Amino acid sequence: MHIGRLCEELGVSPSTLKRWRKEAAARHDRAPVTGQPSGETVEQENRRLKQALAEKVLEVDFLEGALRNIEARRRQNTATGASASTPGSGD
């Protein structure tokens, strides 16, 4: 297929397509040579990223729970007339 027609079909400029091709070639050149099919490398990266995401989700859940506990304590303290455990900003 002619590059001009391809660009027209994709809705991109020829310079954008050329840049994408250069970037893809550079990524290919930087890919580790392991002797394994490239699919395994992608699968390994996928597992690593899923694990990292799961860890971040756990961290967020923990922090959200901690914030809920702090807010609940503050509400209890202000409801009983006690002062907050930490000074507010500007104090």
VONU-256834 format. One line per 8 residues: number of its first residue (from 1); their letters; for each residue x, y, z negated of N, C-alpha, C, O, CB. Coordinates in pm, 1 decimal, padded with zeros to 6 digits. Glycine has a CB too. Layout:
BEGIN
NUM) A) X Y Z X Y Z X Y Z X Y Z X Y Z | ...
REM end
This chain:
BEGIN
1) MHIGRLCE) 00085.8 -00118.0 00000.0 00000.0 00000.0 00000.0 00090.1 00124.0 00000.0 00196.8 00125.1 -00061.5 -00097.4 00000.0 -00124.0 | 00047.1 00223.0 00066.7 00119.6 00349.5 00075.1 00111.7 00421.2 -00059.8 00005.2 00424.9 -00121.4 00062.0 00439.3 00188.9 | 00222.8 00477.7 -00106.0 00230.1 00544.0 -00236.6 00127.1 00656.8 -00247.3 00062.1 00672.0 -00350.8 00371.7 00599.6 -00260.4 | 00112.3 00735.2 -00141.1 00015.7 00845.6 -00142.8 -00125.6 00797.4 -00168.2 -00199.8 00858.2 -00245.3 00020.4 00921.5 -00011.9 | -00163.3 00686.4 -00102.6 -00298.4 00631.4 -00124.1 -00312.4 00576.5 -00265.5 -00416.7 00592.8 -00328.8 -00329.0 00520.2 -00021.2 | -00208.4 00512.2 -00314.3 -00212.5 00459.6 -00450.8 -00232.1 00572.5 -00551.3 -00314.2 00561.6 -00642.4 -00083.7 00381.8 -00482.6 | -00157.3 00680.0 -00535.0 -00170.5 00795.2 -00624.6 -00311.8 00851.6 -00617.8 -00370.5 00887.6 -00719.8 -00067.6 00904.4 -00588.6 | -00365.1 00858.8 -00497.1 -00500.2 00911.1 -00479.2 -00601.5 00822.0 -00550.2 -00692.2 00871.7 -00617.0 -00534.4 00922.5 -00329.9
9) ELGVSPST) -00586.0 00688.5 -00535.6 -00677.3 00595.4 -00602.7 -00667.9 00606.1 -00753.9 -00768.8 00599.8 -00824.1 -00647.9 00452.5 -00559.6 | -00545.6 00622.4 -00803.5 -00524.7 00631.2 -00948.2 -00557.8 00768.8 -01003.8 -00578.0 00784.6 -01124.2 -00381.8 00596.4 -00981.8 | -00563.3 00867.6 -00916.3 -00591.1 01003.1 -00962.0 -00472.6 01068.0 -01030.2 -00489.6 01150.2 -01120.2 -00707.4 01002.4 -01055.1 | -00350.8 01031.0 -00987.2 -00229.9 01089.5 -01044.2 -00144.8 01147.1 -00932.5 -00160.3 01109.7 -00816.2 -00150.0 00984.7 -01125.4 | -00056.4 01236.8 -00966.9 00032.7 01296.6 -00867.8 00148.0 01200.3 -00839.1 00182.1 01117.2 -00923.2 00086.6 01434.4 -00917.2 | 00207.4 01211.6 -00721.1 00324.1 01126.8 -00689.8 00438.0 01145.0 -00788.8 00508.1 01048.9 -00820.5 00374.4 01156.8 -00549.9 | 00457.8 01267.7 -00838.5 00566.4 01290.1 -00934.6 00538.0 01215.9 -01066.0 00630.5 01165.7 -01130.0 00584.7 01441.9 -00961.3 | 00411.6 01209.1 -01106.0 00375.8 01135.3 -01227.7 00402.3 00986.8 -01208.0 00457.0 00920.9 -01296.4 00227.5 01159.1 -01265.1
17) LKRWRKEA) 00363.7 00934.4 -01092.8 00386.7 00793.1 -01064.7 00536.3 00761.6 -01064.2 00578.0 00658.8 -01117.5 00323.7 00754.3 -00930.1 | 00616.7 00848.8 -01004.9 00761.7 00828.2 -01003.9 00818.8 00829.2 -01145.3 00906.2 00748.9 -01178.0 00830.1 00935.8 -00919.3 | 00768.7 00921.1 -01229.9 00815.7 00928.7 -01368.8 00780.5 00799.9 -01442.6 00862.7 00745.1 -01516.0 00754.0 01051.5 -01441.5 | 00656.6 00751.8 -01422.3 00614.7 00627.2 -01487.0 00703.7 00510.8 -01444.5 00741.3 00427.7 -01527.2 00468.0 00596.1 -01453.7 | 00737.3 00504.6 -01316.6 00822.4 00396.7 -01266.2 00960.3 00404.5 -01331.6 01015.9 00302.0 -01371.1 00835.0 00404.2 -01111.6 | 01015.7 00525.1 -01343.3 01147.0 00541.3 -01407.8 01140.9 00497.7 -01553.7 01230.6 00428.4 -01601.7 01194.7 00688.1 -01398.3 | 01034.6 00538.4 -01625.1 01020.2 00502.3 -01766.1 01006.7 00351.1 -01782.8 01065.7 00292.4 -01873.4 00898.5 00573.2 -01827.5 | 00928.2 00288.4 -01694.1 00910.9 00143.4 -01701.5 01043.5 00072.3 -01674.8 01076.2 -00025.7 -01741.8 00803.8 00096.4 -01600.9
25) AARHDRAP) 01119.1 00121.1 -01578.0 01249.2 00061.1 -01548.0 01344.0 00077.5 -01666.3 01419.5 -00014.1 -01698.6 01310.3 00124.3 -01421.3 | 01340.3 00193.4 -01730.7 01427.2 00217.0 -01846.0 01390.0 00124.0 -01961.4 01478.2 00070.0 -02028.0 01418.3 00364.2 -01891.2 | 01259.8 00104.8 -01985.5 01216.9 00012.4 -02091.1 01262.5 -00129.0 -02059.3 01307.1 -00202.1 -02147.6 01063.8 00016.3 -02108.4 | 01251.0 -00166.9 -01932.9 01292.5 -00300.4 -01891.5 01442.4 -00318.8 -01913.3 01486.7 -00424.8 -01957.5 01256.5 -00325.0 -01744.0 | 01519.6 -00216.3 -01882.4 01665.1 -00222.4 -01900.0 01703.3 -00231.4 -02046.7 01804.5 -00293.2 -02079.9 01731.5 -00100.5 -01837.0 | 01623.6 -00170.4 -02136.6 01654.1 -00170.5 -02280.2 01602.4 -00295.1 -02350.6 01639.0 -00320.7 -02465.4 01595.0 -00047.5 -02345.8 | 01517.3 -00373.8 -02283.1 01458.4 -00491.5 -02347.3 01568.9 -00589.6 -02385.3 01662.7 -00610.6 -02308.4 01354.7 -00559.7 -02253.7 | 01557.9 -00649.6 -02504.1 01661.4 -00743.5 -02546.6 01662.8 -00866.9 -02457.1 01558.1 -00915.0 -02413.8 01640.0 -00784.4 -02692.9
33) VTGQPSGE) 01781.3 -00916.6 -02430.6 01795.7 -01038.0 -02351.8 01812.0 -01151.5 -02451.3 01918.2 -01167.9 -02511.3 01917.7 -01029.7 -02251.3 | 01707.4 -01228.9 -02468.4 01709.2 -01333.5 -02569.7 01707.2 -01472.3 -02509.5 01727.1 -01570.7 -02580.7 01592.6 -01317.4 -02662.6 | 01683.7 -01482.3 -02380.4 01671.0 -01613.0 -02319.8 01531.4 -01669.7 -02338.0 01501.7 -01778.2 -02287.9 01773.1 -01707.2 -02377.6 | 01446.0 -01598.3 -02408.5 01308.6 -01640.1 -02429.7 01219.4 -01566.9 -02331.4 01252.5 -01457.4 -02285.9 01263.8 -01613.8 -02575.2 | 01106.3 -01627.5 -02298.9 01012.0 -01555.2 -02212.9 00971.7 -01424.5 -02278.0 00961.0 -01415.7 -02400.3 00887.2 -01640.8 -02183.6 | 00949.4 -01323.4 -02196.4 00917.0 -01192.0 -02251.9 00788.9 -01196.1 -02333.7 00772.0 -01113.6 -02423.5 00903.9 -01089.1 -02140.4 | 00698.8 -01288.4 -02306.3 00575.2 -01300.9 -02383.3 00601.9 -01328.7 -02530.0 00528.6 -01280.3 -02616.3 00488.8 -01410.7 -02325.7 | 00705.7 -01405.9 -02559.8 00737.7 -01433.9 -02699.4 00782.8 -01307.5 -02770.5 00746.7 -01285.3 -02886.1 00845.9 -01541.5 -02709.3
41) TVEQENRR) 00860.3 -01225.6 -02703.9 00906.2 -01101.5 -02764.3 00787.3 -01011.5 -02795.8 00782.0 -00949.4 -02901.9 01005.4 -01029.4 -02671.6 | 00693.8 -01004.8 -02705.0 00573.4 -00924.5 -02727.5 00491.5 -00984.1 -02840.8 00437.4 -00910.5 -02923.3 00488.4 -00915.4 -02598.9 | 00481.7 -01115.8 -02845.8 00406.5 -01180.9 -02953.8 00471.7 -01154.9 -03088.9 00403.2 -01130.1 -03188.1 00396.1 -01332.1 -02928.7 | 00604.0 -01160.9 -03092.0 00674.1 -01133.3 -03217.8 00650.0 -00990.2 -03261.7 00624.7 -00964.3 -03379.4 00824.9 -01159.3 -03203.2 | 00657.6 -00897.1 -03167.6 00632.7 -00757.3 -03200.3 00488.7 -00739.0 -03246.4 00462.6 -00663.8 -03340.3 00662.3 -00667.0 -03079.4 | 00396.0 -00806.9 -03181.2 00255.5 -00798.4 -03218.9 00235.2 -00846.8 -03362.8 00163.8 -00783.1 -03440.3 00168.8 -00880.7 -03121.9 | 00297.6 -00958.7 -03398.1 00286.4 -01009.8 -03536.1 00344.9 -00910.7 -03635.8 00286.9 -00885.6 -03741.5 00357.8 -01146.0 -03549.5 | 00461.7 -00854.1 -03600.6 00526.5 -00757.8 -03690.8 00439.2 -00635.0 -03711.3 00424.9 -00586.3 -03823.5 00663.4 -00715.8 -03635.6
49) LKQALAEK) 00380.8 -00584.9 -03602.8 00295.7 -00465.8 -03613.7 00167.4 -00495.8 -03690.8 00120.9 -00412.4 -03768.4 00261.3 -00411.9 -03474.3 | 00110.4 -00613.6 -03670.2 -00009.3 -00651.2 -03746.4 00021.8 -00660.0 -03895.6 -00058.3 -00617.8 -03979.0 -00065.3 -00785.8 -03696.0 | 00138.6 -00715.1 -03928.8 00179.0 -00724.0 -04069.1 00197.3 -00585.2 -04128.9 00152.9 -00559.4 -04240.8 00308.5 -00805.0 -04082.9 | 00262.6 -00495.5 -04054.8 00283.1 -00358.8 -04103.3 00149.8 -00288.7 -04123.3 00130.8 -00217.3 -04221.7 00370.7 -00279.1 -04005.5 | 00057.7 -00309.0 -04030.2 -00075.0 -00248.5 -04043.1 -00147.5 -00301.8 -04165.6 -00209.0 -00225.1 -04239.8 -00158.3 -00274.4 -03917.4 | -00140.9 -00432.6 -04187.4 -00206.0 -00492.0 -04303.9 -00149.6 -00434.2 -04433.6 -00224.5 -00407.0 -04527.5 -00189.3 -00644.5 -04302.4 | -00018.0 -00415.7 -04438.7 00043.7 -00357.2 -04558.2 -00004.0 -00214.2 -04580.3 -00031.0 -00174.8 -04693.7 00196.5 -00360.3 -04546.6 | -00014.3 -00137.0 -04473.8 -00061.2 00001.5 -04486.2 -00206.2 00005.8 -04531.0 -00243.9 00091.7 -04610.7 -00045.3 00076.2 -04353.0
57) VLEVDFLE) -00288.4 -00086.4 -04480.6 -00429.2 -00091.4 -04522.1 -00437.5 -00120.0 -04671.2 -00517.7 -00058.8 -04741.8 -00507.3 -00199.1 -04441.9 | -00354.8 -00213.4 -04720.1 -00353.5 -00242.9 -04864.0 -00310.1 -00121.3 -04945.2 -00366.9 -00093.5 -05050.8 -00260.2 -00361.3 -04893.5 | -00209.8 -00048.9 -04896.4 -00164.2 00071.5 -04966.6 -00274.9 00175.8 -04973.9 -00296.1 00237.5 -05078.3 -00041.0 00130.8 -04897.0 | -00345.2 00195.1 -04863.1 -00453.8 00293.2 -04860.0 -00564.8 00250.4 -04955.7 -00617.0 00332.6 -05031.0 -00509.5 00309.5 -04715.9 | -00600.9 00122.1 -04953.3 -00704.6 00072.6 -05045.1 -00664.9 00096.3 -05189.8 -00747.1 00140.3 -05270.2 -00730.6 -00077.0 -05022.0 | -00538.8 00067.3 -05223.8 -00490.9 00088.0 -05359.9 -00500.4 00234.9 -05399.2 -00550.0 00268.1 -05506.9 -00346.7 00038.9 -05373.8 | -00452.3 00322.9 -05310.8 -00453.0 00465.9 -05342.1 -00595.5 00520.4 -05352.2 -00624.0 00604.2 -05437.7 -00374.7 00543.7 -05236.0 | -00685.0 00473.0 -05265.1 -00823.6 00518.3 -05274.9 -00885.3 00475.6 -05408.2 -00957.7 00552.8 -05471.1 -00906.6 00462.9 -05157.5
65) GALRNIEA) -00856.6 00352.6 -05450.9 -00907.0 00305.9 -05580.2 -00850.3 00388.0 -05695.1 -00922.5 00422.6 -05788.6 -00873.3 00158.6 -05600.2 | -00721.4 00419.0 -05688.4 -00658.5 00499.6 -05793.0 -00720.9 00638.6 -05798.5 -00746.9 00690.8 -05907.0 -00506.9 00510.3 -05769.2 | -00744.8 00698.3 -05683.1 -00808.1 00831.0 -05680.5 -00949.9 00827.3 -05735.9 -00992.1 00918.7 -05806.7 -00810.0 00885.8 -05538.2 | -01022.8 00721.7 -05703.3 -01159.4 00708.6 -05758.7 -01154.8 00700.4 -05911.3 -01236.8 00761.5 -05979.9 -01230.6 00582.7 -05700.8 | -01057.9 00624.3 -05964.0 -01044.5 00613.2 -06110.1 -01009.9 00747.4 -06173.0 -01066.1 00783.6 -06276.3 -00937.2 00509.7 -06146.3 | -00919.3 00820.7 -06112.7 -00880.1 00952.0 -06164.2 -00999.6 01046.2 -06162.5 -01024.6 01116.5 -06260.3 -00763.6 01011.1 -06081.5 | -01073.2 01048.0 -06052.3 -01190.8 01135.6 -06043.7 -01296.1 01097.2 -06147.5 -01358.8 01184.1 -06208.1 -01251.8 01129.6 -05902.5 | -01315.1 00967.5 -06167.8 -01413.5 00923.0 -06267.6 -01371.7 00968.3 -06407.5 -01455.7 01012.2 -06486.1 -01429.4 00768.7 -06263.8
73) RRRQNTAT) -01243.0 00958.0 -06438.7 -01194.0 01002.8 -06570.3 -01211.8 01153.5 -06586.0 -01252.1 01201.1 -06692.0 -01045.1 00965.0 -06588.9 | -01181.9 01227.4 -06480.8 -01198.3 01373.3 -06488.3 -01343.8 01409.8 -06511.2 -01374.7 01499.3 -06589.9 -01146.9 01440.6 -06360.0 | -01433.7 01339.7 -06441.6 -01577.2 01367.8 -06461.1 -01619.2 01337.0 -06604.5 -01696.7 01411.7 -06664.3 -01662.9 01285.3 -06362.1 | -01567.9 01226.9 -06659.4 -01601.0 01192.3 -06798.2 -01546.9 01298.0 -06893.7 -01616.6 01338.6 -06986.7 -01544.1 01053.3 -06834.8 | -01423.6 01343.0 -06871.6 -01363.1 01443.7 -06958.2 -01438.4 01576.1 -06951.3 -01460.9 01639.4 -07054.5 -01217.3 01464.9 -06920.3 | -01477.4 01618.6 -06832.7 -01549.4 01746.0 -06821.8 -01691.3 01733.1 -06873.0 -01748.4 01831.1 -06920.9 -01550.8 01794.8 -06677.3 | -01750.0 01613.9 -06863.9 -01886.2 01594.3 -06914.5 -01887.4 01599.3 -07067.0 -01986.9 01641.6 -07125.8 -01944.0 01460.0 -06864.9 | -01779.5 01557.0 -07132.0 -01774.6 01556.8 -07277.9 -01717.7 01686.4 -07332.9 -01711.3 01705.7 -07454.3 -01692.4 01439.9 -07327.3
81) GASASTPG) -01675.7 01776.5 -07242.0 -01620.3 01903.6 -07286.2 -01472.0 01901.2 -07307.2 -01413.2 02003.3 -07342.7 -01685.2 01945.7 -07410.6 | -01409.2 01787.1 -07286.2 -01263.2 01778.2 -07302.7 -01195.6 01844.9 -07183.3 -01253.6 01856.6 -07075.4 -01216.6 01628.9 -07316.3 | -01072.8 01887.9 -07205.2 -00999.4 01951.1 -07094.0 -00943.6 01842.7 -07003.9 -00922.9 01728.5 -07044.9 -00884.4 02043.2 -07146.6 | -00920.5 01881.9 -06881.4 -00864.5 01787.5 -06783.2 -00724.8 01747.0 -06827.2 -00657.1 01821.7 -06897.8 -00861.0 01850.0 -06640.1 | -00681.4 01627.6 -06784.9 -00552.0 01577.2 -06827.1 -00437.9 01648.9 -06758.6 -00326.0 01649.8 -06810.1 -00542.6 01430.1 -06800.4 | -00463.2 01708.7 -06644.8 -00358.8 01783.9 -06574.9 -00411.6 01921.3 -06542.4 -00530.1 01937.2 -06513.5 -00312.7 01711.2 -06446.0 | -00324.7 02021.2 -06546.8 -00370.2 02156.4 -06515.1 -00403.9 02167.0 -06365.9 -00343.1 02099.6 -06282.8 -00262.4 02260.7 -06554.0 | -00498.9 02250.3 -06334.0 -00533.3 02273.6 -06194.6 -00431.4 02362.0 -06129.0 -00346.5 02421.1 -06195.7 -00670.8 02335.0 -06182.6
89) SGD) -00439.3 02371.2 -05998.3 -00344.1 02458.8 -05929.1 -00374.3 02604.0 -05966.2 -00490.1 02643.0 -05981.8 -00351.2 02438.3 -05773.8 | -00271.8 02680.0 -05979.3 -00286.2 02820.6 -06015.6 -00281.5 02843.0 -06166.8 -00284.8 02957.2 -06212.7 -00416.2 02874.7 -05960.3 | -00273.7 02734.1 -06244.5 -00265.4 02748.8 -06391.5 -00122.9 02765.2 -06432.8 -00094.2 02779.1 -06551.7 -00327.2 02628.2 -06464.2
REM end
